[in-house]
Amino acid sequence: MIDNLQTAVAWHGKLNLVYADRLNSTQLIYNHHQAPLKVQRPFYPEGEKVCHSVILHTAGGVVGGDRLSSHFHLQPNAQALITTAAASKIYRSNGLQARQTIDIQIDAGACLELLPQETILFNGADYRQDLRVELATGANFLGWEITRCGRSARGEKFLQGKWRSHTEIWQQGVPLWIDRQFLPGSAEIFHSPHGLFGQPIVGSLIWISQPVSAEIVAKVRSSFTLHSLTQDSGLRTQHSIGVTQLEHGLLCRYRGASTSEVRNWFTAVWQILRTSFLSRNICIPRVWQI
């Protein structure tokens, strides 16, 4: 009876967005949403070519049993940047798993920059995210994921619960990148060098488009040194990073203790890739500055 009640009150949010290029202007031509998901009106802070969209989660947080389903389609030559209005909070599980599924289709000549703000896993949360991207030939995708395991500002650690993150990027039936991560909450995993090693934050940035030169890889690695001081204290944190040159792009990994540190680094990498491959400068979404 309790499980049935929890299922009945759980949210099933849906969001379906379609972008199209109209005379070198990217327009959001279709927008269907179901609470608690919603998208703000389009923004054009860098001109009509790139459409900025901000996703809202009006319930304020995700609980066990919630289902969030999003579908984004960029038609040929459309250019979009999608972010979130605030950090996503995944509350302690009530015995049910919370799940988010994102399906993306990017057509030829189109580019999507998917840059959500961080996800905060409360101790005891049970959460799974599945992201699948279908790329046409000549399409571009850049995405990042920053996850905080436990509310570390309150001294909380992720010692109970489960976190799963599955990412798949395909092109014409060929897998370009498949990444499956699973983190069970426990003291052993939290402190293990093969787990979090005592660091509450993990992050991944993936760029799939075309081969990245060794010079750009070196520049990305050195950019971490330049941006590894936290904005709050100016102190270096105990962190580890990795930069991998992929056949069709670039992968960056972070494990550390500072949201500002990983955000600063990922933003620097984003700028390098934008300048090198998209011929445009950085344009920070205004919701990040609030």
C-alpha positions, 0 to 999 in steps of 0.5 A: 500500500505504501509503495503504491502511494509513493508511486502515485505521488511521484512525478513523471516530468517530460520535455520535448524540444525541437530546434531548427535553422531558419535563415541562419537563426536557430529557433525553438519550433516545438516545445512540449513539457509536463510538470515538473519540467519546463523550459524558459523562453529562448535567449540569444546572448551571442546572436541569432545563430545560437539558441540558449535554453534554460531548463527548470525543475519546478518541484525543487528536487527529485525523490524516489519514484520520480521519472524525468524524460527529455528529448532534444532534436536539433535539425540540420545546422541548428545551434543550441546551448542547453543548461539548467536554472539551478543545481539538481537535488536528488533526495534520500530514497524512499525505497524507490529509484529516481531516474532521468532519461535524455534522448538527443538527436543531432542532425548534419551540421548541427551542434548541441552544447549540453551544460547542466549545473551540478547534481547533488546526491543526498546521502541515501539517494538512489538515482540513475541517469541515461543519456543517449545521443544519435549523431548524424555525419557532420554533427557536433556534441559537447556535454558535461556532468558534474556530480557532488556525492553527499552534501559535503558543505554540511559534512555529509558523505555518500555512504548509503544509496546508489548512483548510476550514469550511463552515456552512449553516443552513436553515429549511423549505428556505430558507437563512438563513446559508451560510458557506464558508471556505478557508485554504491554508497559505502565508506569503503568506496568513498575512501578507496583510491579506486572510488572517490578517494575521499573526494566528493565531486566527480565530473566528465566532459565529452566532446564528439565531433572530429579528431582533436590534435595533440596540441589541443590536448596539451592545451586542455591539460595545462588549462587545469593548472591555470584554473585550479585555484578555487574562487572561495579560498584560493587554496589548491584541493586534493584532486585528480584529472584525466584528459583522453584523446578520442578517435572522434573527440576528447574526454576530460575527467575530474575527481576533487572537492571543489565545484568552482574548480571543476567548473572553471576547468570545464569552462576553460576546456569549453572555450578552447573547443569553441574557439578551435572548432566552432569559431566562436567565443565563450558565452557564459549563461546568465543563470550561472551568474546569479 
